[in-house]
């Protein structure tokens, strides 16, 4: 069995707020959000715009990166949107070798 490749994405709501999520199929997930299925935070918020997405690897990595991105300030998230990095791995803590 092959592992699915996970993606991290950000959607912009009409009011400017950014929503961060993970999925194995970005376009399917955006369509689900737009149809009012999925995250309650997005239901009835109007037209959503996909403003950022990148492949992040396996589900475990995706979950860790989603948490880290959600901890960023709005200004830091906007920097990701304006100037997307080739990878988000720099957001993950470096493992310590004891």
Secondary structure, 3 states (H helix, E strand, C coil): CCCCCEEEEEEECCCCCEEEEEECCHHHHHHHHHCCCCCHHHCCCCCCEEEEEEEEECHHHHHHHHHHHHHCCHHHHHHHHHCCCCCCHHHCCCCCCC
